[in-house]
Amino acid sequence: MSSPASAPSTIPQVETDNVLIFDLDNTLYPAACDLFSQVSNLIGQYVRDALRLPADEAYVIQKSYFHRYGTTLRGLMTEHDIDPADYLNKVHDIDLSVVDPAPDLAAALDALPCRKVIFTNASRGHAERVMERLGIASHFETIFDIVDANYVPKPQQHPYDLLLARDAIDPTRAIYFEDMAKNLLPAKEMGMTTVWVHTDEEWAQVGRGDPRIDHETDDMTAFLRTLGNTTV
């Protein structure tokens, strides 16, 4: 585990008034599970079917919308007025058997006496299925998903504001874990402590090295175990 030179080397000991905020995909399970490739393939199929395009043209649209709007869904809603519920149901119809249950992660979460929430650009149903597969669902108070965000994805400011207001979170008492480095930056501006969970995905690297990232880790479970201590 390493952190940018300008980042603090310590974080406060976690207490009952802290809130741990977690992204879901590639954060609470290893990116090596490669669930994203399944979702990406289903998104591609959805774009092909919805816009009646050949595969190569649909792929270009899919990636263009992802980069321009933050999610392909947001692009399809803006440009083509597609039904978001239909989209979310179809693109998250994936095989979760590649995700191993995570009893060590569950134990690390259980040892921290504070609120824990999920903050994801995915759907609530997808988050619930992944959490059940990991064996960690009982450790979380709530989920804030893309529907709760009015389909506005991170890192736009709107979903962060809604999350804090809905769940009465003091950002100065919150620690936010996320695999997409750029999604941490608005959180830090609001006063949160930020932790980048490493992934090799190229699109997750944008923003890495920014001094607003307080900590980095290759091992979520090991990092959580340190939060009861005074040093990281």
KOLRO-314884 format. One record per residue: residue in one letter; chain; x, y, z negated of N, C-alpha, C in turn. Coordinates in steps of 0.05 Angstrom, whole numbers, plus 5000, padded with zeros to 4 digits. Example, Ala and Ser with C-alpha at 12.3 -4.5 7.8 and 13.67 -1.06 7.14 Angstrom:
SITE lumdo vomi  nxx  nyy  nzz caxx cayy cazz  cxx  cyy  czz
SITE     A    A 5264 4886 4844 5246 4910 4844 5264 4934 4844
SITE     S    A 5257 4955 4858 5273 4979 4857 5258 5001 4843
end
This chain:
SITE lumdo vomi  nxx  nyy  nzz caxx cayy cazz  cxx  cyy  czz
SITE     M    A 5017 4976 5000 5000 5000 5000 5017 5025 5000
SITE     S    A 5011 5043 5017 5026 5068 5019 5007 5091 5020
SITE     S    A 5017 5115 5017 5000 5139 5019 5016 5161 5032
SITE     P    A 5003 5181 5045 5018 5203 5057 5034 5218 5036
SITE     A    A 5056 5230 5044 5074 5242 5026 5061 5264 5009
SITE     S    A 5041 5277 5020 5028 5299 5006 5005 5290 4988
SITE     A    A 4999 5264 4989 4976 5254 4973 4985 5248 4945
SITE     P    A 4966 5249 4926 4973 5243 4899 4980 5213 4896
SITE     S    A 4997 5206 4877 5005 5178 4873 4988 5165 4852
SITE     T    A 4971 5181 4838 4954 5169 4817 4925 5178 4822
SITE     I    A 4906 5162 4812 4878 5169 4812 4867 5165 4784
SITE     P    A 4846 5179 4777 4836 5176 4750 4826 5147 4745
SITE     Q    A 4828 5139 4720 4817 5114 4712 4787 5114 4717
SITE     V    A 4776 5094 4730 4748 5093 4737 4732 5090 4711
SITE     E    A 4712 5108 4708 4694 5107 4685 4665 5105 4695
SITE     T    A 4647 5104 4676 4619 5099 4683 4606 5121 4700
SITE     D    A 4617 5146 4699 4605 5167 4715 4618 5170 4743
SITE     N    A 4637 5152 4750 4647 5151 4777 4627 5138 4796
SITE     V    A 4630 5144 4821 4615 5130 4842 4635 5120 4863
SITE     L    A 4634 5094 4869 4651 5083 4891 4633 5081 4915
SITE     I    A 4642 5094 4937 4627 5094 4962 4643 5078 4983
SITE     F    A 4630 5059 4995 4644 5041 5014 4631 5042 5041
SITE     D    A 4647 5046 5062 4639 5038 5088 4636 5008 5088
SITE     L    A 4623 4997 5108 4618 4968 5109 4637 4953 5127
SITE     D    A 4633 4956 5154 4647 4940 5173 4677 4947 5174
SITE     N    A 4693 4925 5173 4723 4927 5173 4734 4941 5148
SITE     T    A 4716 4945 5128 4725 4956 5103 4721 4936 5081
SITE     L    A 4697 4925 5078 4692 4905 5057 4698 4877 5066
SITE     Y    A 4704 4873 5091 4714 4848 5101 4737 4854 5120
SITE     P    A 4755 4835 5125 4778 4841 5142 4770 4845 5171
SITE     A    A 4784 4864 5184 4779 4869 5212 4785 4845 5229
SITE     A    A 4802 4827 5219 4809 4803 5233 4785 4785 5238
SITE     C    A 4763 4788 5223 4739 4773 5229 4728 4779 5256
SITE     D    A 4734 4803 5266 4727 4811 5293 4697 4811 5298
SITE     L    A 4682 4819 5278 4653 4822 5282 4648 4844 5303
SITE     F    A 4665 4864 5304 4660 4886 5322 4659 4878 5351
SITE     S    A 4675 4858 5358 4674 4849 5386 4647 4837 5393
SITE     Q    A 4634 4823 5373 4607 4812 5378 4588 4835 5382
SITE     V    A 4589 4855 5364 4571 4878 5366 4575 4893 5392
SITE     S    A 4601 4897 5398 4608 4912 5423 4596 4898 5448
SITE     N    A 4598 4871 5448 4587 4856 5471 4557 4860 5473
SITE     L    A 4544 4859 5450 4515 4863 5450 4507 4891 5457
SITE     I    A 4523 4911 5449 4518 4938 5457 4520 4941 5488
SITE     G    A 4541 4928 5498 4544 4928 5527 4521 4916 5542
SITE     Q    A 4511 4894 5531 4487 4881 5543 4463 4899 5541
SITE     Y    A 4460 4913 5519 4437 4931 5515 4438 4954 5536
SITE     V    A 4462 4965 5539 4465 4987 5558 4459 4977 5586
SITE     R    A 4469 4954 5593 4463 4943 5620 4433 4939 5625
SITE     D    A 4420 4928 5605 4391 4923 5608 4375 4949 5607
SITE     A    A 4381 4967 5589 4365 4991 5585 4368 5010 5609
SITE     L    A 4393 5012 5620 4398 5031 5641 4399 5017 5669
SITE     R    A 4396 4991 5669 4397 4975 5694 4422 4981 5710
SITE     L    A 4444 4976 5696 4471 4982 5708 4487 4956 5710
SITE     P    A 4505 4954 5729 4524 4932 5729 4543 4934 5705
SITE     A    A 4556 4912 5699 4571 4911 5674 4593 4932 5673
SITE     D    A 4607 4937 5695 4630 4956 5694 4620 4985 5688
SITE     E    A 4598 4992 5701 4587 5019 5696 4576 5022 5668
SITE     A    A 4563 5001 5658 4552 5001 5631 4574 5004 5611
SITE     Y    A 4597 4991 5616 4620 4993 5597 4630 5022 5595
SITE     V    A 4632 5035 5618 4641 5063 5618 4622 5080 5602
SITE     I    A 4596 5077 5606 4576 5092 5592 4578 5086 5562
SITE     Q    A 4580 5061 5555 4582 5053 5526 4604 5067 5512
SITE     K    A 4628 5066 5524 4652 5078 5511 4650 5109 5512
SITE     S    A 4639 5120 5533 4637 5149 5535 4618 5160 5513
SITE     Y    A 4595 5146 5509 4577 5155 5489 4589 5152 5461
SITE     F    A 4603 5130 5457 4616 5126 5430 4635 5149 5424
SITE     H    A 4651 5157 5443 4670 5179 5437 4657 5206 5437
SITE     R    A 4636 5211 5453 4623 5237 5454 4604 5242 5431
SITE     Y    A 4590 5220 5423 4568 5224 5403 4573 5211 5376
SITE     G    A 4595 5195 5374 4601 5182 5349 4591 5153 5348
SITE     T    A 4569 5148 5361 4559 5121 5365 4546 5119 5393
SITE     T    A 4547 5095 5405 4533 5091 5430 4503 5096 5427
SITE     L    A 4492 5088 5404 4464 5093 5398 4457 5122 5400
SITE     R    A 4472 5139 5388 4466 5168 5389 4466 5178 5418
SITE     G    A 4485 5169 5434 4485 5176 5462 4461 5167 5477
SITE     L    A 4453 5142 5472 4429 5131 5486 4404 5146 5477
SITE     M    A 4402 5153 5452 4379 5168 5442 4378 5196 5455
SITE     T    A 4401 5209 5456 4403 5236 5466 4398 5237 5497
SITE     E    A 4411 5219 5511 4410 5220 5540 4387 5204 5552
SITE     H    A 4376 5184 5538 4357 5167 5550 4332 5161 5533
SITE     D    A 4331 5172 5509 4308 5170 5491 4301 5141 5486
SITE     I    A 4321 5124 5481 4315 5096 5475 4305 5093 5446
SITE     D    A 4292 5070 5441 4281 5064 5414 4304 5055 5396
SITE     P    A 4311 5070 5376 4334 5062 5359 4329 5036 5344
SITE     A    A 4304 5031 5335 4299 5006 5320 4304 4982 5338
SITE     D    A 4295 4983 5363 4300 4961 5382 4329 4957 5386
SITE     Y    A 4344 4978 5389 4373 4977 5393 4386 4964 5369
SITE     L    A 4381 4973 5345 4394 4963 5321 4388 4933 5317
SITE     N    A 4363 4925 5322 4356 4897 5319 4372 4879 5338
SITE     K    A 4376 4888 5362 4389 4872 5382 4419 4871 5379
SITE     V    A 4432 4894 5373 4461 4895 5373 4473 4883 5348
SITE     H    A 4456 4879 5327 4466 4867 5302 4458 4838 5299
SITE     D    A 4449 4826 5321 4441 4797 5320 4466 4781 5325
SITE     I    A 4483 4779 5305 4510 4767 5308 4514 4743 5290
SITE     D    A 4535 4728 5295 4543 4705 5280 4561 4713 5257
SITE     L    A 4552 4711 5232 4568 4720 5209 4584 4697 5197
SITE     S    A 4584 4674 5210 4599 4651 5199 4629 4656 5199
SITE     V    A 4638 4676 5215 4667 4683 5217 4676 4699 5192
SITE     V    A 4657 4708 5176 4663 4723 5152 4663 4704 5128
SITE     D    A 4686 4702 5114 4688 4684 5091 4676 4698 5066
SITE     P    A 4662 4682 5049 4654 4693 5023 4678 4704 5008
SITE     A    A 4674 4724 4992 4696 4739 4979 4692 4740 4949
SITE     P    A 4696 4717 4935 4692 4717 4906 4712 4735 4891
SITE     D    A 4736 4738 4901 4756 4756 4888 4747 4785 4891
SITE     L    A 4736 4793 4914 4725 4820 4917 4702 4824 4898
SITE     A    A 4684 4804 4896 4661 4806 4878 4670 4810 4850
SITE     A    A 4691 4796 4841 4701 4798 4814 4713 4826 4809
SITE     A    A 4727 4836 4829 4740 4862 4827 4718 4884 4824
SITE     L    A 4697 4882 4840 4675 4901 4838 4661 4899 4811
SITE     D    A 4657 4875 4802 4643 4870 4776 4659 4882 4753
SITE     A    A 4685 4883 4755 4702 4893 4733 4702 4924 4731
SITE     L    A 4690 4938 4751 4690 4967 4750 4663 4977 4741
SITE     P    A 4662 4991 4718 4637 4998 4705 4625 5024 4716
SITE     C    A 4618 5024 4742 4608 5049 4753 4589 5042 4776
SITE     R    A 4576 5063 4787 4558 5060 4810 4574 5053 4835
SITE     K    A 4562 5037 4852 4574 5030 4878 4553 5031 4900
SITE     V    A 4559 5045 4922 4540 5047 4944 4554 5042 4971
SITE     I    A 4537 5034 4990 4546 5029 5017 4538 5053 5034
SITE     F    A 4557 5063 5051 4552 5086 5069 4562 5077 5096
SITE     T    A 4542 5071 5114 4550 5058 5139 4535 5070 5163
SITE     N    A 4549 5070 5186 4536 5078 5211 4520 5055 5223
SITE     A    A 4520 5032 5210 4504 5009 5220 4476 5010 5207
SITE     S    A 4461 4989 5210 4434 4987 5199 4434 4975 5172
SITE     R    A 4413 4980 5157 4409 4969 5130 4408 4938 5132
SITE     G    A 4394 4927 5152 4392 4898 5154 4419 4886 5159
SITE     H    A 4435 4898 5176 4462 4887 5181 4478 4888 5155
SITE     A    A 4477 4911 5141 4492 4913 5116 4484 4892 5096
SITE     E    A 4458 4888 5093 4448 4868 5074 4458 4840 5081
SITE     R    A 4457 4833 5107 4466 4806 5115 4496 4802 5110
SITE     V    A 4512 4823 5116 4541 4821 5111 4547 4819 5081
SITE     M    A 4533 4835 5065 4538 4834 5036 4530 4807 5024
SITE     E    A 4508 4796 5034 4500 4769 5024 4521 4748 5032
SITE     R    A 4531 4750 5056 4551 4731 5065 4577 4733 5048
SITE     L    A 4585 4758 5041 4608 4762 5025 4603 4754 4996
SITE     G    A 4578 4754 4987 4572 4748 4959 4575 4771 4941
SITE     I    A 4570 4796 4952 4575 4820 4936 4550 4837 4933
SITE     A    A 4527 4829 4944 4504 4846 4945 4495 4856 4918
SITE     S    A 4497 4839 4897 4487 4846 4871 4503 4868 4858
SITE     H    A 4526 4875 4869 4544 4895 4856 4538 4923 4866
SITE     F    A 4520 4926 4885 4515 4952 4897 4487 4963 4890
SITE     E    A 4486 4988 4883 4462 5001 4875 4444 5007 4899
SITE     T    A 4456 5014 4922 4439 5022 4945 4456 5022 4970
SITE     I    A 4442 5025 4993 4454 5027 5019 4444 5053 5032
SITE     F    A 4462 5068 5044 4455 5091 5060 4464 5084 5089
SITE     D    A 4444 5080 5106 4450 5071 5133 4445 5092 5154
SITE     I    A 4447 5085 5179 4444 5104 5201 4416 5115 5203
SITE     V    A 4396 5100 5195 4369 5110 5194 4366 5131 5173
SITE     D    A 4377 5126 5149 4376 5146 5128 4390 5172 5137
SITE     A    A 4409 5170 5155 4424 5193 5165 4410 5207 5188
SITE     N    A 4385 5199 5194 4371 5210 5217 4385 5204 5243
SITE     Y    A 4400 5181 5243 4415 5172 5266 4439 5190 5274
SITE     V    A 4446 5208 5255 4470 5224 5259 4494 5210 5246
SITE     P    A 4514 5202 5262 4535 5185 5250 4557 5201 5236
SITE     K    A 4571 5187 5219 4597 5197 5209 4615 5200 5233
SITE     P    A 4634 5219 5234 4641 5238 5213 4627 5265 5214
SITE     Q    A 4604 5267 5228 4589 5292 5226 4581 5298 5197
SITE     Q    A 4578 5323 5190 4574 5330 5162 4547 5322 5151
SITE     H    A 4527 5322 5169 4499 5317 5160 4495 5292 5143
SITE     P    A 4505 5268 5151 4500 5245 5134 4514 5246 5106
SITE     Y    A 4537 5259 5105 4550 5262 5078 4533 5279 5060
SITE     D    A 4522 5300 5070 4505 5318 5054 4480 5303 5045
SITE     L    A 4468 5288 5063 4444 5273 5056 4450 5251 5035
SITE     L    A 4472 5237 5038 4479 5217 5018 4482 5228 4990
SITE     L    A 4497 5250 4988 4502 5261 4962 4477 5271 4949
SITE     A    A 4459 5284 4966 4434 5294 4955 4415 5272 4947
SITE     R    A 4412 5252 4964 4393 5230 4958 4400 5215 4933
SITE     D    A 4427 5209 4930 4435 5192 4908 4448 5207 4885
SITE     A    A 4445 5234 4885 4454 5251 4863 4483 5245 4856
SITE     I    A 4500 5246 4876 4529 5240 4873 4545 5266 4870
SITE     D    A 4561 5267 4849 4580 5289 4846 4605 5281 4862
SITE     P    A 4611 5296 4884 4634 5287 4900 4660 5287 4885
SITE     T    A 4663 5303 4865 4689 5303 4850 4692 5279 4833
SITE     R    A 4671 5263 4830 4672 5238 4815 4670 5214 4833
SITE     A    A 4672 5218 4859 4668 5197 4879 4695 5189 4891
SITE     I    A 4698 5163 4897 4721 5152 4912 4709 5138 4936
SITE     Y    A 4719 5145 4960 4707 5136 4985 4727 5119 5000
SITE     F    A 4719 5095 5008 4735 5075 5022 4725 5072 5050
SITE     E    A 4742 5073 5070 4734 5074 5098 4757 5064 5116
SITE     D    A 4750 5049 5137 4771 5039 5155 4776 5059 5178
SITE     M    A 4757 5077 5184 4761 5097 5205 4772 5123 5191
SITE     A    A 4797 5128 5196 4811 5150 5182 4796 5176 5184
SITE     K    A 4786 5183 5207 4773 5209 5211 4748 5212 5195
SITE     N    A 4735 5190 5187 4711 5192 5171 4716 5200 5142
SITE     L    A 4741 5198 5134 4749 5206 5107 4752 5236 5104
SITE     L    A 4757 5250 5126 4764 5278 5124 4741 5296 5114
SITE     P    A 4716 5293 5124 4694 5309 5112 4691 5303 5082
SITE     A    A 4694 5278 5075 4691 5270 5047 4711 5284 5029
SITE     K    A 4736 5286 5038 4756 5300 5023 4750 5330 5020
SITE     E    A 4740 5342 5042 4733 5370 5041 4711 5375 5020
SITE     M    A 4694 5355 5014 4673 5358 4995 4682 5352 4966
SITE     G    A 4707 5343 4964 4718 5338 4937 4722 5309 4929
SITE     M    A 4716 5291 4947 4720 5262 4941 4749 5254 4942
SITE     T    A 4756 5233 4927 4782 5219 4930 4778 5200 4954
SITE     T    A 4798 5199 4972 4794 5184 4996 4815 5161 4998
SITE     V    A 4805 5138 5008 4822 5114 5011 4818 5103 5039
SITE     W    A 4840 5102 5055 4839 5091 5081 4846 5061 5080
SITE     V    A 4827 5044 5088 4832 5015 5090 4843 5009 5117
SITE     H    A 4867 5000 5118 4881 4997 5144 4867 4977 5162
SITE     T    A 4867 4983 5188 4859 4965 5209 4876 4971 5233
SITE     D    A 4880 4950 5250 4896 4954 5274 4880 4965 5297
SITE     E    A 4854 4968 5294 4837 4978 5315 4846 5006 5323
SITE     E    A 4851 5011 5349 4861 5037 5358 4842 5060 5351
SITE     W    A 4816 5055 5354 4797 5077 5349 4795 5084 5319
SITE     A    A 4805 5067 5302 4804 5072 5273 4828 5089 5264
SITE     Q    A 4848 5093 5281 4872 5107 5274 4870 5137 5276
SITE     V    A 4850 5147 5289 4847 5176 5293 4845 5189 5265
SITE     G    A 4863 5208 5260 4863 5221 5234 4883 5210 5214
SITE     R    A 4895 5188 5220 4915 5176 5202 4938 5196 5198
SITE     G    A 4949 5197 5174 4970 5216 5168 4960 5243 5159
SITE     D    A 4934 5248 5161 4923 5273 5152 4926 5275 5122
SITE     P    A 4935 5297 5111 4939 5300 5082 4914 5297 5066
SITE     R    A 4891 5299 5079 4865 5295 5065 4860 5266 5058
SITE     I    A 4876 5248 5068 4874 5220 5060 4892 5216 5036
SITE     D    A 4880 5210 5013 4895 5209 4988 4911 5183 4985
SITE     H    A 4899 5161 4993 4911 5134 4989 4906 5117 5013
SITE     E    A 4922 5097 5017 4919 5077 5038 4923 5049 5026
SITE     T    A 4910 5029 5037 4914 5002 5027 4910 4982 5050
SITE     D    A 4925 4960 5048 4921 4937 5065 4904 4916 5052
SITE     D    A 4897 4920 5027 4884 4899 5011 4863 4912 4993
SITE     M    A 4838 4912 5001 4817 4924 4986 4815 4913 4958
SITE     T    A 4815 4887 4955 4811 4874 4929 4834 4882 4910
SITE     A    A 4859 4881 4920 4881 4889 4903 4879 4918 4895
SITE     F    A 4871 4935 4913 4868 4964 4907 4847 4968 4885
SITE     L    A 4824 4954 4888 4803 4957 4868 4813 4949 4840
SITE     R    A 4830 4929 4839 4840 4920 4813 4857 4941 4800
SITE     T    A 4868 4959 4815 4885 4981 4803 4868 5003 4792
SITE     L    A 4843 5005 4798 4827 5028 4791 4821 5030 4761
SITE     G    A 4825 5008 4747 4823 5009 4718 4848 5018 4705
SITE     N    A 4869 5023 4721 4895 5031 4710 4899 5061 4716
SITE     T    A 4920 5072 4706 4925 5101 4710 4942 5106 4734
SITE     T    A 4954 5086 4747 4971 5089 4770 4962 5071 4792
SITE     V    A 4967 5079 4817 4960 5064 4840 4986 5056 4855
end
